[in-house]
Amino acid sequence: MTDKAQRHGLARGLTNYGDRGFSLYLRRSFAKSMGLSDAALARPVVGIAYTASGFNNCHRNFPELLEAVKRGVLMAGGLPLEFPTISLGEVFLSPTSLKFRNLMAMDTEEMITAQPIDSVVLMGGCDKTVPAQLMAAASAGVPAIQLVAGPMMTGRHEGERLGACTDCRRFWARFRAGALNAAGIAAVEDRLATTAGTCAVMGTASTMACIAETLGMMLPGTAAIPAVHADRLRAAEATGTAAVRLAASGPSVDEVITEESIENALRVLLAVGGSTNAVIHLAAIAGRLRIPVSLQEFNRLSDTTPVLVNLKPTGRGYMEDFFAAGGMGAVLREIRALLNLECKSVTGETLRQRLDAEAGGWVDRNTIASLDDPFEGEGGLVALFGSLAPRGAILKRAAADRLLFEREARAVVFTSLEDLAARIDDPQLDVRPDDALILRNAGPCSQAAMPEAGCLPIPKPLARAGVRDMIRISDARMSGTAFGTIVLHVTPESSVGGPLALARTGDRIRLSVSRRRIDLLVDAAELDRRRAELSRQPSPSIPGRGYSRLYHQSVLQADQGCDFDFLKG
């Protein structure tokens, strides 16, 4: 057997019995027990990381997609072999899906490297599955290609289009304010999510799909195809075919995900008004390849990248409109002058070659604006720094109230999620519309593990009085489908002694988006006194066993992607 034969197909990565010939003989024998012929076993092996789950509604279409991927692999002369990995259904996990993203990345990486795979199709979609798979692929060193579930189609309710999950938040706010009764909110619940697929707006799942395509890890034009569209099946078939080509000639993941393609992805994140979560995920993906993601550089890109996409939560449309309007190809053509065009995709072509071939494609200007006449003149997200966030915080300014961007406010502080739940709707809570709501102890190292709790609810008495937005500040995250003047990912977080831990009700907070600052206006002597008081309090206990213990011992801060310290490149 030649060295080359030992490195490919079923002979790749043999189980170690101390006798390579015996290892291959035994492996082939067991493979034949599944009915595979010698001709099939001689083909390159395309692994398919398969994440269907009864706890992941977004991936409900995966059985049909899997068959289309296999068809494409077989048509191109490969042998498709699917394997299960952890699947992260966003709303079905406690305390939060982000805690398990790294576990899924570890599972996926180990199965890619341990099994005889020449290339791999990554079938993901729901919020944390795509970043977990891209992190794994970046570390595994096996040629990889991403395939996503695709977004849901919208539902209908009393003449309105509904899409999870921006509309769920809008109606829930009306319910909390007393403008919608129990029967009304139950009717909305039945009609929010009516097809397979990910959220129908530019939430985290759609944002990460757009980013995967921009990075070059996905076939061009496939990020926005609705889950139930026939084109989604054709994309799956084409992905399987492309995976066979990848097995033969690459390119490798580190040739696709580069410093330049990461910058392109950040540009697209800003141009589509995408999810704040994507900042964390891109930092984690880039970190696996030792590529820095600087929040200061992020601001430079934001200042020169307008918002072009008119989708909820920052606009009016839905992902099905984005697909019909021209999708990612239209966005990339519009911001072509801002992009690194020599970046390579999994197809082997450069971004320049792709955009040249697509020149003159259809664009619906109601959904995708031109660079010369954007929906917003600056990027959808911005990083803030200051005494409250020395290493940065994130604001989704495209989904916020600009009247609150330059404001000094009194702090109303909640010390934990439990404290928030207990007091936010208390009629005796001392809170006014011009206050700033602050949540502590909700960062990655906290017991809460950085949940999507940063979109603090408007206190019921204020909501019923018509208040729709307030400044809200935390070390938590928020859903990509959410909206409001919400400062997130405050770093360092309060659980590790960051300045947010020192904030008290009654303090003055200054937000200045124009100056990119968020400051705690308390004198140094008082902060020193509070810091000393904090140091005398007992440290939170670390879980005694299992993944929770590993997580709390190893997780990094938000500006480093919340990856584990031992998994970074």
N, C-alpha and C positions, 0 to 999 in steps of 0.2 A: 504494500500500500504506500503510495507517495505521500510526502508531507502535505501537499495541497489537498489530496483526498481526505486526509485526516482532519483538515480544518473546515470542511464544508459538509452540508447536509447532515444526515444521520450520524456521520462519523465525527461531528464537531463536539468537543467537550465530553469525552467519554467518561462514564462512571468508572471509578478507579477500583479495579480488582487486582491490580498488580500485573495484569496481562492484557495489553491493548487489544490483541486479536480476539481474546475471549470476550472482552467487553463489547466489541462491535458485533460479534456473533450472537451474544445474548440479547443485545438491544434489537438487532434485526429480527430475531426470533419472536420477541415480544411484540414488536411492531406488526409482524405478520399475523399475530393473533387477532389483530383488529381488521384483518382482511386486506391489508395493503400488499400490493404486488412488488416484485423486484423493480419493475419499471417505475412505479410510484416512488419507491424508496431511493431511487437514483436521482430524483429531482431535488433542486434546492428547496429547503424547508422555509416556509413563511409562517412564522408564529403570529397568532392573532390574540392580542390581550383583550379578553372578553369580559365585559363588566355589566352584564345583565343581572338584575336583582329584583326580587319582589319588594325590596325597600327602596327602589329607585324608579319612580314613575317616568323620569326623563328618558330612561333607556328602554322603555316599553317596546320600541320598534327594533331592538337589537337582534332578535332571532331572524327576522327577515333581512336585516342588513348583513348579518353574518353570512347568510347563504349567498348574497350578492358578492361579498368580498371573496368567498371561496371560489365562486364562479370565475371571477377575474383572475385569481391566482392560477387556477387550472387552465384557463384559456392561454395564459402566458407561459405555461410549462413548469409551474411550481407545484409543490405539495403543501396545501394549507392545513395547519394544525392549530386549532384554537386552544387556549388555556384560560382558566378563570383567575381573576385577581379580585382583591377587595374592590367593592363598588361603594361610592359615597353618595347616598341620596341626601341632598342638602337639608331637607326639613325633617328627616327621620333619625338624626344623630344627636346624641346628648354627650357633653354639653354643647358642642358645636362641631361642624364638619372640618374646620381648619385644623383642629387637634389631630385628626386622622389623615390629613393630606400626606404628611411625611411617612406615615405607616403604609399608605397605599403606594407611595413612591418607592419605599424600600421593598415591598412585596413585588412590585412590577420589575424593578431593577434586578432583583435576585432571580426571578423566574426567567427574565430575558437572558441573563448570563449563565444560568445553571443548565438550561435546556438547549438542545441542538437546534439553534435557530440561525438562519443566514440573514434574515431581515424580519422586521416585526411591524404589524399594523396595530396601532394603538386606537382602540375603539372607546371613546369617552364622550363627554358632553356636559353632564351636570357639573356645577361650579368648580369643585375641587378636583374632579377626575382628570381634566385636561392638563392643568398644571402639574399634578402628581405624575402623570405619564410623561410629560416633557422633561421634568426633573429626572425621572428614571432613565429616559432615553439619553439625556445628556451625560449621565454617569456610566451607562452600560457599555457604550462604544460599539453597539450593533446598529447597522443602518435601520432607520425607523421612519414611519410615515403616520400622520395623524388622520383619523376619521372621526367626525363628530355626529351626534344624534340629529342635530338640526333643531331649530326652534319650533315651538307649537304654532298652530294657527289660532287666531283669535276666536272668542266666543261672542255671543250676543245677549244683551240684557236690556229690555225696555227701550229698544232703538239705539243703544250704545254698543260699540265694540268693547270687549273686555280682553285684557291680556294679563296673565300672571307675570310679575307680581306687583307692578306699579299700581295697577287699578285696585288690587286687593288692599293696598295701603290707603289709597284715596277713599275707598268705601269704608274701611275700618275707622278712619279718622272721622268720617261723617257719623258712623255709628256711635263712636265715643262722645261726639259732640251732641248727640241726641237728635240728629237730623234724619236718622234711619232707624227703623225699629228692628226687632229680632227677626221677624218674617222677611224683611227686606234684605238683611245681611245674609240670611240663610239662602235666599234666592241667588244672591251674588256668588256665594260659596259654591253653588252647584254649577255655575257657568264660567268661572274664572279659568279653569284648566280643563279643556275638553278634548284635547288630542295628545298623542305621544309627543315627546320633544321637550326641549328646555324652555325657559321663560321667553315669552313672546316679545320682550322689549330688549333694549341694550343693557341688560344686566350683566352679571359676572360671566355666565355661561356664553352668551353671545359675544361679549368682549373678548374672552379667551379664544373663542373660535376665530374671530377676526385677527387676533394677535398671532395665532398659530399659522394662519394663512400668510400673514405679513412676514413672519419669520422664515417662511419657505418650507415649513414642516408639513404642509397640507397641499393637496392639489389646488391649483388656481381656480377660483370661482366657486369653491365648495363650502365656504364658511357659513353662508346665510341661507342655503337651500332648506326650505321647511321640512320637518321630519316626515311628513306624510306625503310629500311630493315625489312623483316618479323619478325626478332628477336625483333625489337623494339615493335611490337604489342604483342608478347609473353611476353616481359618484363613488359608491361603495365598490362596484365592480371595477371601475377604473383605478381605484386605490389598490385593490388586490393585484391588478396587472402591474401597476407601478412598483409594488413591493417586490415583485420578481426581478424587475430591472435593477432595483436597489441592491438586491442580493448579489447580482452579477458585477455591478460597476459603481455602486455608491451613488451620490456622495455620502460621506459619513456625517453624523449629526454635528460634529464640531466644525465641519466645513459649511454647514447651513446656519447654525446658530453662532454668530460672531458678534463682536462689539458693534459692527456696523448694522447688522440685522436687528440687534436689540434696540439700537437707536431708532431704526425704522418702526419697530413695534411701539416704542414710546410715542413717536409721532402719531401713529394711527390711534393709539389709546386716546390721545388728546383730541384728534380730529373727529372721532366718533362720539365724543362725550361719554367715554366708557366708564367702567366700574372702578372705584377706588381700590377694590381688592386686587386688581391687576397690577398695581404698583408692587404689592407684596409678592405676588406670584412671579412677576418678571425678575425681581431681585433674586428670588430663590432659584429660578431657572438659570439665570446668568451666573449666579454664584457657583453652580456646579461646574462651570467652565472657566472660573476665575475671571469673569468679566464684571467690572465694577458698575453699579448703578447709583449714580450720585443724584441726590435730590436737588442740589444746587444746579446741576446740569439739566435736570428735569424742568426746573423753572425756566431756564434759557429756552428750552424747546417749547414750553408752554407759551412763552411770550411771542413766539414766531409761528405757532401752529393754530389756525382758527378752527372752530367747530363747524363742520360741514354737514353733519347728519342730523336730521330732524326726527328723532325717535324718542319715545318715552324712555327714561324719566326726564330727560332734558328738553324734549320736544313733544310732538303730537303723534307720530306714527309708530308702527310696529315692525318687527323683523320681516314679516311677509311683504311689507311695503319696501323695505330696504332691498330685499332680494329682487323684487320686480323693478326697482329703480336703477339697478345696475350693480348692486352689491359692492364687494371689496374692490373689484376691478375699477369701478367708477371712482371710488375714494382714492385709490392709489394713483390713478391717472391725474386727478385734480391736484394732488400734493407731490407730483413727480419731482418738481424742482427742489423739494425739501428732502428727498430720499437719497440713500446710498444705492445706486442703481446696479452696482456690480455684485450685489449679494446673490448667492446661488440658492435655488430651491431644490427640493427632492427630485424634481424632474430633470435636474442638470442644467436648466436654462437660468440665465440671470434675470433679475427683475427688469433690467432694461429691455431684454429680449421679449419678456412677457408683455410689457406695456407697449412696446413698438407694435407687437402683433395685434393688440387690442385697441389700437388708436382709432378714434371715431366711434367707439361703442356707445350704445344708448344710455342716457342718463335722464332720470326724472328729477327736475330741479325742485319739485315740491318736497322731495325727501333728501336729495344729495345736492348741496349748494356748490357753486363754483368757488374757486380760491379767491376770485376777485370780489365776490358778493356773498360772503359766508353768513351763516346764521349767528355766529358769535365771532368777534374779532380776535379772541384769545382762546387758548386751549381750555378744555372742559375741566381740568384739574390743576391745582396749584399746591406747592409745598410751602408750609409756614414754619418759621423758626422764631426763637425768642426765649425769654426766661422760663416760659411754661413748657417749651418743647425744644431743648437745646439741639437735639439730633433730628428734629423735624416732626411735622404733622401734615395731614393731607386734608384739603377742602375740595369738594366737587362744586366748583363755583358755577358751573353751567346749570346745576339743579338747585341753586340757592337763591335767596332773596338779596339782591344787590343793595337794598336799603339798609341791610345789616352789616355790610362789608367794612365800614369804618365806624366802630362803635366801642364805647367804654361801658361796661355793664357790671352790675352786682352779681356775684357768684351765689348760686344755690347748689350746694354740694350734696351728692349722694355717695356714700362710702362703699357701696357694693350693689350688685344686682338685686340682692334681697332687700336692701334699704330702699332702692328705687321702687321696687314692686310694692313695698309696704307704705310708702309716703307720697308717691307722685300724684295720686288722686285724692289725697286727704284734704277735705275742705279747709282745714286749719293750716295747711302748708302756706308759709309766707313766701309768695312768689308773685311777680308782676310780669307783664309782657316784655318789658325791656331788660329783664334779668338774663343771665347766662346759666343754663343748666349744665352741671358738671357731674360726670360719673367717673369714679375712681375704681381701681382694682378690677379692671376688665381687660387687661392686656394679655399677651401670650404667656407670661409666667404666672399669671393669677390662677386661682382655682377654676375660674370661668373659662380660661384658655382662649381668650379673645373672640367672644361671640359677636354676632351681628346685632349688637345691642346699642350701637352708637346713635341710632335714630331714636333718641329718647322721646317718649310720647309727650305731646303738649298736655299739661295738667288739665283734667276735665273741666274745672271751673273756667279756665282760660279758653279752652276749646269751645265750650258752650257760649262763651262771650264773643266768639268769632276769631280768636287768634289762630293763625294758620302756620306760623313759623316763629322760631326763637333761635338764638345762638345756643348750640349744644356742643359740648367739648368732652372728649373721653379718650382713653387708650384702647377702646374697643374698635371693631369694624362696623360697617353697615352693608346691607345688601346692595348690590349694584342696581337694584330696581327702586331704591329709596330716593328721597329728595328732601331738601331742606338745608339750612345754613348750619352744617354739621362738621365740626373739626374732629378728625379721627386719627388713630395710629400715633397718638402723642408718645414721643420717644425721648428719653427712657420712660418706661411705664411706671406707674405708681407702685406696683408690687416689688420693684427692685430699687425703690427709693428715689424715683424721678421726681421732679418738681411738682407734678400733679398731685403727689401724695401730701404735699404741704398746703394745698388749697383748702380754705375754710369758707363756709357760708358767710357772706358779708364782705369778702375780699373784692377788690376791683380787678376786672379782667379787661385788657385792651386788645381788640381784634383790629388789625389793619391789613386788609388783603392787598392794597396797593403797595404797602411796604413789606409784604410777605412776613408779617409778624403776628405772634400771639404771646402776650406777656401777662405775667402775674404781678400786679402793682402792690407789692408788699415789701417793706424795707428789709435790708439784709439782716439786721439784728433779730427781727421777729422770725425770719425764715430760719436763722441759725437755732433759735430757741425751739421752734417746731421740729427741726431736724433732730435735735438732741432728744426731744420727747419721743419722736418716732423710733429712734435707735434703741430706746429702752423697752419697746413693745416686743413681745415674743414673735419670732419669725413664723410664717405659716408652715405647717407640716408638709413634708414631701410625701406623696403616696408611697406606700410600702412595697408595692410589687407591680409587675407587669409593665405594659406599655405606658401607663400613666406615670410611673416612676421614671422611665427612660425619657419621656416627653419633658417632664418638669426639670430634669437634670441637664437637658441638652438643648432646649429650644432657644433660638436667638431672637433678638428684637426685631420689630417690624421693618426697620430700615435695612436689615440684612435678610429679609424675606421670610422670617420665622422658620427657617430651615433648622436642622440640627447641626450643631457645631462640627460634628465628626463627618458630616456628609458634604460639606462644601469642598469645592475643588482645591 
